[in-house]
Amino acid sequence: MAIDETAPVYDAEKGHGPPRVSMSSDEGVVVGQNGTLKRGLHGRHMQMIAIGGVIGAGLFVGSGSALSKGGPASVLICFMLIGFMIMLMMQALAEMAVMYPVNGAFYQYIVRFVDPSWGFAMAWEYAIQWLTMLPFEITAAAITIEFWGHYNIAIWIAVFLTVLTIVQFFGVRGYGEVEFVLSIIKITACIGFIIFGIIVNCGGVPTDNRGYIGARYWHAPDSAFRNGFKGFCSVFVTASFAYGGTEMTGLAAAEAANPKRDIPRATRQVFWRIFFFYVVNLFILGLIIPSSSDVLLSSSGANTKASPFVLAITMAGVKGLPSVFNAVITISVISVANSATYASTRTIQAMAAQRMAPQFLAKVDGKGRPVPTIILQLLFGLLAFINEASATGDKVFTWLLALSGIANFFIYGSICLAHIRFRKAWKLQGHSVDELPYKASFGVAGSYVCVALNFICLMASFYSSLFPLGGEPDAEVFFQGYIAAPLIILLYVMWKGWSWTRYPSHRKLWVPISEINVLEGMRAEQRAISGEGVSEEARRRSIAESHQDQKKKGPLGFAKHALSGLF
């Protein structure tokens, strides 16, 4: 990994400051020598990205494996816990993203507010996660086609990879429009399945001879909790994988047309969408299919043929509908592949702009497209053709995905840690919470809780990797579940060692609170409130003006807000 050593990140000792900040309304924040990222994402795009980058194989396929290992109650509890953790993380990320809508988003916040070495590790782990996710999702999409007949998988891998390539070269607007359309389809399917599941559970499907089901599959001979505590712990990683991508709203901040308005809107909808599209769907799923089904045993990875959603429809005996839902799964997986390409390219481009990745990857063309990173991501997409080697393909994919298995827990915890330290620096430098254009709903306390929940999830994942279901401790199984941790430590040590003699300011374990620059990268209008030289009277007046449109909601307003969050 070639790292340019001409200048460190935010190193004032050698006279190098951070990238120049653009105040233009149609440019991205980080301005490089070759071009700028464009603000091509509007409110409707941001709102759909909040859910569109999430619903995919993790929900429609991986939930089946989780159901088989932990039972319906474990799935429901774990997904609710991870969902609550995601909501806390998104609130913290939104507060920082509205204040500093910079390219690279949370990676930049971790570098600035926590430690450059830890930010380097988090950014590369996040990029690796999405680089390896693309071939996995393309493979999953190709396998869905086998629902209708057997074809050489390489044909569909080539087709889907070509489509994704075309979308990426339409720029950020192309990504936004595709995500908008695909997300509408996924949301419609989720709503439809909930209605269908309620009808099935009540015995309203004539072709289903089970009659009224109720909570039959939560009692003997099935069980609400399968495999005891081990089964419960094993669901955490699946839930984290299923929710992965929610943070993309913050990543898209630099390309949002109006981050102050659009990011809070998208963030506020995360709760309703987590509750409705995940918790309710999985609750219904756990009611209408038995967790002891043999089909669910192979419901993992890219094996979309074993989707529990398709199984539920098949068990109800409704002809034609399994094909429709399988088509939805195909669309969902392609959508996540599209999001994977966006996430990795923007993260790597931001790292290159800060000299934490090879400099040629920072290039952005005149249309706002980070072409070198797009090419790099699509080259990783070619790894999907490894599936042609049936003997080794599965093994290679298992280890590629293992690189990012528990990465989300580290990343989400680090985002909240950055938020905690930002608030401390903000207060230390004489600023008040009232100055913030958007405040996290649960404040700093929510970030502390999120960090604690991430630690608990890491411990649960460690336990389930060390003592796997149905077997004795095994080194291969353990590292397949936990190899991301030593990789993160390795990346951290790499940058700490690389920068030790070159950039002395990076030697510290963390950035001292007193040295954090809370004004760098701030939006132009925010400088009128919190900038240097602003009098106390002018500051109070600006705060009053910015808050005058915030009125308390009554019951009707709350209901309207909930409905807008869903639809």
C-alpha positions, 0 to 999 in steps of 0.5 A: 500500500503506497502512502504519499509522505509529502504531507501528513493529515492536519499536521501544522508542524510542517506547515500543511493544513487540511484541504481547502474548504469550498463554500460553493453550493454546487461543489463537494467540500474537498477541493482537489487539484483535478476536480470536485465532487458535485452536490447532485443528491437531493432530499428524495435521494438522501431519504432513500439512501437511508434505507436503500443501502441497507435492505439486501441479502442480509435481510432477505437471506441472512435472516434465515440463517439467524432464525435457524441458529437463534430462533424467532425471539433471538432474531427479534431481540438482536435486531431490535438491539442493533437497530437501537444502536444504529439509531443512536449512531446515526443521530451522532453522525448526523450532528457532525455531518450537518456541521461538517459536510466533508468528503469521507464523513465519519472517517474525517471525524475519527481522524480529527476528533479521536486519532489519525491512526485510528481513523486510518484503520477505520477508513481502510477497514470500511473501504475493504468491507465494501470492496469485497462486498461488491463481488459477493452481492453480484454473486448473490444476484446471479444465484437468484436467477437460478430460481427460474433455471440453471445458467452459467453464473458467469453470464449473469455476473458479467451482465450485472457488473456491466450494468453497475459500471454504466451506473457509476459513470453517470456520476452521483446523480446516476447513483441517486436515481437508481437507488431511489427507484430500487428502494421504492421497489424494496419498500413496496415489497416489505409492506406487501410481505407484512400484509401477506404474513398477517393474512397467512398467520390468521389462516386467510390463505385458502391454499395453506392447510395450516389454518390459524398459525398464531405463535405456534412456531414459538412453542414446542416442538419448535422454540422461541430461543434455539441453541440457548445463549450461543444461539442468541450471540450468533445472531449479532453479526448477522444483524450487523451485516443486515443493517450495514450501509445505514451510515451512508447518509453521512458519507453522502453529506459532501454530495448533498445539495442541502445537507442542513435540511436533507441529512436530518430528514433522512436521519429522523426516518431511520427509526421508523424504517428500522422498526417497520421494515426490519423488526415488523418484517422479522416478527411476521417471518418468525410467526409463519415459518418454523425455525427448525426448517432444513431449508434455513440451514443453507440460508446464508452467504450468497445462497439466495435460493434459501431465502426465508421470505421465499420459503414463507410464500412457498409454504403458503402454497401461493403460486407465482408469488415466490417468483415475484419476491425472488425478483425483488431479492435480485433487485435488492442485491443489485441495489446493495452492490450499487451502494457498495460501489458508492461507499468504497469509491468515496471513502478511498477518494477522501483518504487519497485527498488526505494522503492516507491512500495513493495520491492518484486515487484522489483524482476527480474528473470534471463531472465530479466522478472519482474515476480511479477509485471507480475503476479500482472497485469494479476491478474488485468486482471481477473477483465474482468470477472466482465462483467458476472455480467451484472447489475454491470459490466458496472458500475464497469468498468466506475469507474475503467476507471474514475481513469485514465480519465484525468491522461495523461494531468498531466503525459505529463505536468509533463514530460515537466516540468521535461525537463524544470528543467533538462535544467535549472540544466544543464545550471547552472552546466556549461554544454551547449546544444551542449553536449546533444546527442539528442536535443528536436526539439522545445527546452525548448520553446516546453516544456513550450507550452506543459505544457500550452496546458495540462493546457488548456486541463485540464480546458476544461475537467473540464468544460465538466465534470461540465456541461455535454452535455444534462444535468445539473451539476451532482456530479456522472458525474463530478467525473466520468470525473475528479476523477483522479485529487483528486486521484493524490493529494491523492497520492502526500500527501501520499508520502509527509506525509510518507517521512516527518519525515523519509526523510527530503530532501523530505519535499521541494515542489520541488527539488532545481535546484542547488541540481539536479545531472545531471551526475547520470545515464548518459550513459558511452560514454556521460561521455567522453563529460559531465563527471566530470574532462573532460577538455574543449578541450577534451569536444569540441573534443568529441562534434565535433566527435559526431556531424560530421555525422549530415548533413543538409538535402536537399528536397530529404533528407527531403522526404526520412525522411518523408517516412521512418517515415511513413513506 
